Amino acid sequence: NDQLHIILKDLGPAPEMKDILGDSVSPPASNSNDAQEQYQEKLTEAAQQEVSLTLTSRFDVTEDDDTDMKTLFVRTKRMVVDVLSVQPGDNLKNVLDTPASEEQELEYQTLVKKRDDREERRETELETKDPEKEKLMRQATVRDQTLPLDGLKRKVMRNLQLLESEGMVGSENKFQEIVDAIARDIRNQHRHRQQRKRELSKLRSTLDSLSQKAKFFEDQSTYYHEYVKACLDNLARKSNEKSQKKAVTVKYTAQRLQQKGVILEIEGLPVSQFRNVNFEIHSTNVGHFEVSAKFMGVSMEKVELVFQDLLQLQYEGVAVMKMFG
């Protein structure tokens, strides 16, 4: 069940250098220095060339005319599947030699009609990349489907005879090769569907996980905003109660505020003069403070601080702000 092992088995052995670069680049027959130098130059030139690798699907096989035996083999497999769907038997040769009953013929026509309806719906829902090519590829299949069941079985027999002439099937084992090929295709399609289901399940699981994380972060964000709002309301209520009792004015020197880590520097003023600078902080309203500065008793400037603005700066990660211009 190792997918990589299956792919490597399909790829076959590693190609030789002449298969990639051609016969023009081959080891010299002589061991002389000139021959070796020419060989190395050819290898250098070949290494700079582009190599084109064509990928083909293991599940999709294009259809063409009956001159291509591989394509004929694929088309015959599809016809055999239609025959065996409505007329079972011990082996393929026995089914092809046994005339179809009216019930089997009616069941086959119903099967063809359902398939045509399904194809028409698919074509209306999906836009074909190359409609002309798609039309040519389906002409052969459409011709096969217009045949009655016995006519289809006769065409299957003719195709099997052509394939037998190429050694692809054998009548001695009742054309079991094509039945085995159909079984392998069913197994590969089943494996392909299972792989798609697993991938789809992983995608759905990832989407569910992302949705749960998104909901978790939304809940966290809602909780955070509600918590901050409650804190601000409590702070405003306490501040209002204190302001109703007494409006307190606090005073600090710049030197003291620097020691507490509140002031980092005063532009144009040395640290030795910080003791001559005084700050007065006065509450003017709930959550609003007026800060005034004095230098050696002379009033300088005033600035208003809003507590909610300070909380917003803290939330945004701003650690330092400039005051007094």
C-alpha positions as CSV (number, residue, x, y, z in Angstrom):
1,N,0.0,0.0,0.0
2,D,3.0,2.3,-0.2
3,Q,2.1,5.0,-2.8
4,L,5.8,5.9,-3.4
5,H,6.6,2.3,-4.2
6,I,3.8,2.1,-6.7
7,I,5.0,5.3,-8.4
8,L,8.6,4.1,-8.6
9,K,7.4,0.8,-10.0
10,D,5.5,2.6,-12.7
11,L,8.5,4.8,-13.5
12,G,10.7,1.8,-14.1
13,P,14.5,1.8,-13.9
14,A,16.5,5.0,-14.0
15,P,17.4,6.2,-17.5
16,E,20.9,6.1,-18.8
17,M,22.8,9.2,-19.8
18,K,22.4,8.4,-23.5
19,D,18.7,8.2,-23.1
20,I,18.6,11.7,-21.7
21,L,21.4,13.4,-23.7
22,G,21.3,11.3,-26.8
23,D,24.0,9.4,-28.6
24,S,25.9,12.5,-29.3
25,V,27.2,12.5,-25.8
26,S,28.9,9.1,-25.1
27,P,32.1,8.1,-23.4
28,P,35.1,8.3,-25.8
29,A,36.5,5.1,-27.2
30,S,40.0,6.4,-26.6
31,N,41.6,7.3,-23.3
32,S,43.7,10.1,-24.8
33,N,43.7,13.6,-23.2
34,D,42.1,15.2,-26.3
35,A,39.3,12.7,-26.4
36,Q,38.7,13.1,-22.7
37,E,38.7,16.9,-23.0
38,Q,36.2,16.8,-25.8
39,Y,34.0,14.5,-23.8
40,Q,34.1,16.8,-20.8
41,E,33.2,19.8,-23.1
42,K,30.2,17.9,-24.5
43,L,29.1,17.1,-20.9
44,T,29.4,20.7,-19.9
45,E,27.3,21.8,-22.9
46,A,24.7,19.1,-22.3
47,A,24.4,20.1,-18.6
48,Q,23.3,23.6,-19.6
49,Q,20.5,22.3,-21.8
50,E,16.9,22.1,-20.6
51,V,15.3,18.7,-20.0
52,S,11.5,18.5,-20.6
53,L,9.6,15.9,-18.6
54,T,6.0,15.2,-19.5
55,L,3.6,14.0,-16.9
56,T,0.6,11.8,-17.8
57,S,-2.3,10.8,-15.5
58,R,-2.5,7.1,-14.6
59,F,-6.3,7.4,-14.5
60,D,-7.1,9.4,-17.6
61,V,-6.4,7.9,-21.0
62,T,-7.1,9.9,-24.2
63,E,-9.2,8.3,-27.0
64,D,-8.2,8.2,-30.6
65,D,-9.0,6.1,-33.7
66,D,-8.7,2.3,-33.7
67,T,-5.2,2.2,-35.3
68,D,-3.7,2.8,-31.9
69,M,-3.8,-0.6,-30.1
70,K,-3.5,0.9,-26.7
71,T,-6.4,3.2,-27.3
72,L,-8.4,0.3,-28.8
73,F,-7.7,-1.7,-25.7
74,V,-9.0,1.1,-23.5
75,R,-12.2,1.6,-25.6
76,T,-12.7,-2.2,-25.6
77,K,-12.5,-2.3,-21.8
78,R,-15.2,0.3,-21.6
79,M,-17.5,-1.7,-23.9
80,V,-16.8,-4.9,-22.0
81,V,-17.8,-3.1,-18.8
82,D,-21.1,-2.0,-20.4
83,V,-21.7,-5.6,-21.5
84,L,-20.9,-7.2,-18.2
85,S,-23.1,-4.6,-16.4
86,V,-26.2,-6.0,-17.9
87,Q,-25.3,-9.6,-18.9
88,P,-23.1,-11.5,-16.4
89,G,-21.5,-14.9,-17.2
90,D,-18.8,-17.4,-16.2
91,N,-16.3,-15.7,-18.5
92,L,-16.1,-13.0,-21.2
93,K,-16.1,-15.4,-24.2
94,N,-19.2,-17.1,-22.9
95,V,-21.0,-13.8,-22.4
96,L,-20.1,-12.6,-26.0
97,D,-21.3,-15.9,-27.5
98,T,-24.6,-15.8,-25.7
99,P,-27.4,-13.7,-27.3
100,A,-28.9,-11.0,-25.1
101,S,-32.4,-11.2,-23.9
102,E,-35.0,-8.5,-24.3
103,E,-34.8,-7.6,-20.6
104,Q,-31.0,-7.2,-20.9
105,E,-31.3,-5.1,-24.1
106,L,-33.8,-2.8,-22.3
107,E,-31.5,-2.6,-19.3
108,Y,-28.6,-1.7,-21.5
109,Q,-30.5,1.1,-23.3
110,T,-31.6,2.5,-19.9
111,L,-27.9,2.4,-18.8
112,V,-26.9,4.3,-21.9
113,K,-29.6,6.9,-21.5
114,K,-28.7,7.6,-17.9
115,R,-25.0,8.0,-18.9
116,D,-26.0,10.5,-21.7
117,D,-28.1,12.5,-19.2
118,R,-25.2,12.6,-16.7
119,E,-22.7,13.7,-19.4
120,E,-25.1,16.5,-20.6
121,R,-25.4,17.8,-17.0
122,R,-21.7,17.7,-16.6
123,E,-21.1,19.6,-19.8
124,T,-23.6,22.3,-18.8
125,E,-22.0,22.7,-15.3
126,L,-18.4,22.7,-16.4
127,E,-16.9,24.7,-19.2
128,T,-14.6,22.6,-21.4
129,K,-11.2,24.0,-22.0
130,D,-11.0,22.7,-25.6
131,P,-14.5,21.9,-26.8
132,E,-13.4,20.8,-30.3
133,K,-10.9,18.3,-28.9
134,E,-13.5,17.1,-26.4
135,K,-16.0,16.6,-29.1
136,L,-13.6,14.5,-31.3
137,M,-12.5,12.4,-28.3
138,R,-16.1,11.5,-27.5
139,Q,-17.3,10.7,-31.1
140,A,-16.0,7.1,-31.0
141,T,-17.7,6.4,-27.6
142,V,-20.9,7.9,-28.8
143,R,-20.9,5.6,-31.9
144,D,-20.4,2.6,-29.6
145,Q,-23.3,3.6,-27.4
146,T,-25.7,3.9,-30.3
147,L,-25.3,0.2,-31.1
148,P,-27.7,-2.4,-29.6
149,L,-26.3,-4.8,-27.1
150,D,-25.7,-7.6,-29.5
151,G,-24.1,-5.2,-32.0
152,L,-21.9,-3.9,-29.2
153,K,-20.9,-7.5,-28.3
154,R,-20.0,-8.2,-32.0
155,K,-17.8,-5.1,-32.1
156,V,-16.2,-6.2,-28.8
157,M,-15.4,-9.5,-30.4
158,R,-13.8,-7.9,-33.5
159,N,-11.7,-5.6,-31.3
160,L,-10.6,-8.6,-29.2
161,Q,-9.5,-10.4,-32.4
162,L,-7.4,-7.3,-33.4
163,L,-5.9,-7.1,-30.0
164,E,-5.2,-10.9,-30.1
165,S,-3.3,-10.4,-33.3
166,E,-1.0,-7.9,-31.4
167,G,-0.6,-10.4,-28.6
168,M,-2.4,-8.2,-26.0
169,V,-5.1,-10.8,-25.3
170,G,-5.6,-14.5,-25.9
171,S,-8.7,-16.5,-26.8
172,E,-7.2,-19.6,-25.2
173,N,-7.9,-18.2,-21.8
174,K,-11.2,-16.6,-22.8
175,F,-9.8,-13.1,-23.0
176,Q,-9.1,-13.0,-19.3
177,E,-6.4,-10.3,-19.8
178,I,-8.9,-7.6,-20.5
179,V,-11.0,-8.6,-17.5
180,D,-7.9,-8.5,-15.3
181,A,-7.1,-5.0,-16.7
182,I,-10.6,-3.9,-15.8
183,A,-10.2,-5.2,-12.3
184,R,-6.9,-3.3,-12.0
185,D,-8.6,-0.1,-13.2
186,I,-11.3,-0.5,-10.6
187,R,-8.7,-1.1,-7.9
188,N,-6.7,2.0,-9.0
189,Q,-9.9,4.1,-9.1
190,H,-10.8,2.9,-5.7
191,R,-7.4,3.8,-4.4
192,H,-7.6,7.2,-6.0
193,R,-11.0,7.8,-4.5
194,Q,-9.8,6.7,-1.0
195,Q,-6.8,9.1,-1.4
196,R,-9.1,12.0,-2.3
197,K,-11.3,11.2,0.6
198,R,-8.4,11.2,3.0
199,E,-7.2,14.5,1.6
200,L,-10.7,16.0,1.8
201,S,-10.9,14.8,5.4
202,K,-7.6,16.5,6.3
203,L,-8.8,19.7,4.7
204,R,-12.1,19.6,6.6
205,S,-10.2,18.9,9.8
206,T,-7.9,21.8,9.2
207,L,-10.9,24.1,8.4
208,D,-12.6,23.0,11.6
209,S,-9.5,23.6,13.6
210,L,-9.1,27.1,12.1
211,S,-12.7,27.9,12.8
212,Q,-12.3,26.8,16.4
213,K,-9.2,28.9,16.8
214,A,-10.9,31.9,15.2
215,K,-13.9,31.5,17.6
216,F,-11.5,31.2,20.5
217,F,-9.7,34.4,19.6
218,E,-13.0,36.2,19.1
219,D,-14.1,35.1,22.5
220,Q,-10.8,36.2,24.0
221,S,-11.1,39.6,22.3
222,T,-14.6,40.0,23.5
223,Y,-13.6,39.0,27.1
224,Y,-10.6,41.4,27.0
225,H,-12.7,44.4,25.9
226,E,-15.4,43.6,28.5
227,Y,-12.7,43.3,31.2
228,V,-11.0,46.6,30.2
229,K,-14.4,48.4,30.1
230,A,-15.2,47.0,33.6
231,C,-11.8,48.2,34.9
232,L,-12.3,51.7,33.4
233,D,-15.8,51.9,34.9
234,N,-14.5,50.9,38.3
235,L,-11.6,53.3,38.1
236,A,-14.0,56.1,37.0
237,R,-16.3,55.4,39.9
238,K,-13.5,55.3,42.4
239,S,-12.0,58.5,41.0
240,N,-15.4,60.2,41.1
241,E,-15.8,59.2,44.8
242,K,-12.4,60.5,45.6
243,S,-12.9,63.7,43.7
244,Q,-16.1,64.3,45.5
245,K,-14.3,64.1,48.8
246,K,-11.3,66.2,47.9
247,A,-9.4,67.2,44.8
248,V,-5.8,66.2,45.7
249,T,-2.8,67.9,44.1
250,V,0.5,66.0,44.2
251,K,3.9,67.4,43.7
252,Y,7.1,65.8,42.5
253,T,10.5,67.0,41.5
254,A,11.9,65.9,38.2
255,Q,14.7,64.2,40.1
256,R,12.2,62.1,42.1
257,L,10.3,61.2,39.0
258,Q,13.5,60.2,37.2
259,Q,14.3,57.9,40.1
260,K,10.9,56.2,39.8
261,G,11.5,55.8,36.0
262,V,8.7,58.1,35.0
263,I,10.9,60.7,33.4
264,L,13.7,59.7,31.1
265,E,15.1,63.0,30.1
266,I,14.4,66.8,29.8
267,E,15.6,68.2,26.5
268,G,18.2,70.8,27.0
269,L,18.5,70.4,30.7
270,P,21.3,68.4,32.4
271,V,20.4,65.8,35.1
272,S,22.1,67.9,37.8
273,Q,19.3,70.6,37.3
274,F,16.4,68.1,37.7
275,R,16.1,69.0,41.4
276,N,15.1,72.5,40.4
277,V,12.2,71.3,38.2
278,N,8.8,70.7,40.0
279,F,5.7,69.0,38.6
280,E,2.2,69.4,40.0
281,I,-0.4,66.8,39.0
282,H,-4.0,67.9,39.6
283,S,-7.2,66.0,38.8
284,T,-9.6,68.2,36.8
285,N,-12.2,65.5,36.0
286,V,-12.8,61.8,36.2
287,G,-9.9,60.2,34.4
288,H,-8.4,63.6,33.4
289,F,-5.3,65.1,35.0
290,E,-3.5,68.5,34.5
291,V,0.3,68.4,34.8
292,S,2.1,71.7,35.2
293,A,5.9,72.3,35.3
294,K,7.9,74.9,37.2
295,F,11.6,75.6,36.9
296,M,13.1,77.3,39.9
297,G,9.6,78.5,40.9
298,V,8.7,79.9,37.5
299,S,5.7,78.3,35.8
300,M,6.5,76.9,32.4
301,E,3.8,74.8,30.6
302,K,0.7,72.8,31.3
303,V,-0.5,69.6,29.7
304,E,-3.6,67.5,30.1
305,L,-3.4,63.7,30.4
306,V,-6.4,61.4,29.8
307,F,-6.1,58.1,31.7
308,Q,-7.9,56.2,28.9
309,D,-5.4,57.5,26.3
310,L,-2.6,56.2,28.5
311,L,-4.2,52.7,28.7
312,Q,-4.6,52.7,24.9
313,L,-0.9,53.6,24.5
314,Q,0.0,50.8,26.9
315,Y,-2.1,48.3,24.9
316,E,-0.4,49.4,21.7
317,G,3.0,48.8,23.2
318,V,4.1,52.4,23.4
319,A,6.5,52.7,26.3
320,V,7.7,56.3,25.9
321,M,5.7,59.5,25.1
322,K,6.8,63.1,24.7
323,M,5.2,65.8,26.9
324,F,5.4,69.6,26.9
325,G,5.8,70.0,23.1
